[in-house]
Amino acid sequence: MKILYFAWMRQRIGSSAETIDLPGDVNTVNDLVDWLVGRGENYGQAFTKREVIRAAVNQEYVRFDHPVSNDDEIAFFPPVTGG
């Protein structure tokens, strides 16, 4: 699975992308976030306000209850403002 992080999420995690083997007990985007948060404080800080973060699976925005598989590309976006 490829995971992409954008904007301040990338800064907090310290990486713009990573490739992982999906753990067997991770079935949804929400499960993935829970697993990532367990990997370290930097992930916990990035996902502190989970309710404002958007997720995309294979370049389509999804809700956090959306299923994921090892072949997916997951992207996480913080809220953005324009001007």
C-alpha positions in Angstrom: 0.0 0.0 0.0 1.2 3.5 -0.8 0.3 6.3 1.5 0.7 9.9 0.6 0.7 12.9 3.0 0.1 16.5 2.1 0.7 20.0 3.6 1.2 20.1 7.4 0.5 16.4 7.7 3.7 15.8 5.6 5.6 18.1 7.9 4.4 16.5 11.1 5.0 12.9 9.9 8.3 13.8 8.3 7.6 12.2 5.0 5.5 12.9 1.9 5.0 9.2 1.1 5.6 5.7 2.4 4.9 2.1 1.2 3.7 -0.4 3.8 2.4 -3.9 3.9 -1.2 -3.6 5.2 -1.6 -5.3 8.6 -4.2 -8.1 8.6 -6.5 -6.3 11.0 -6.7 -3.1 9.0 -9.8 -3.1 6.8 -10.9 0.5 6.5 -9.3 4.0 6.3 -10.2 4.5 9.9 -8.4 1.2 10.9 -5.4 2.4 8.9 -5.4 5.8 10.8 -5.6 4.0 14.1 -2.7 1.8 13.1 -0.6 4.7 11.9 -1.2 6.7 15.1 0.2 3.7 17.0 3.4 4.0 15.1 4.6 7.1 16.8 4.0 10.5 18.2 4.5 12.2 14.9 1.6 10.3 13.4 -0.5 11.1 16.5 0.1 14.8 16.0 -0.7 14.6 12.3 -4.1 12.9 12.9 -5.0 14.8 16.1 -8.0 16.4 14.4 -9.1 13.4 12.4 -12.6 14.9 11.7 -11.1 17.7 9.5 -8.8 15.4 7.5 -9.9 14.2 4.0 -8.9 10.8 2.7 -8.7 9.5 -0.9 -8.4 5.9 -2.0 -7.1 5.5 -5.5 -7.6 9.2 -6.2 -11.3 9.3 -5.1 -12.4 11.0 -1.9 -13.9 8.6 0.6 -15.3 8.4 4.1 -13.2 6.9 6.8 -15.4 3.7 6.8 -14.3 3.0 3.2 -12.5 -0.4 2.8 -8.8 -0.5 1.9 -6.6 -3.2 0.5 -2.8 -3.7 0.1 -3.0 -2.6 -3.6 -4.5 0.8 -2.8 -3.0 4.2 -2.8 -4.2 6.3 0.1 -3.8 10.0 0.4 -4.5 12.2 3.4 -5.2 15.9 3.1 -5.6 18.5 5.8 -8.2 21.3 5.3 -7.1 23.8 2.7 -7.9 27.5 2.3 -7.9 29.6 -0.8 -7.4 33.2 -1.4 
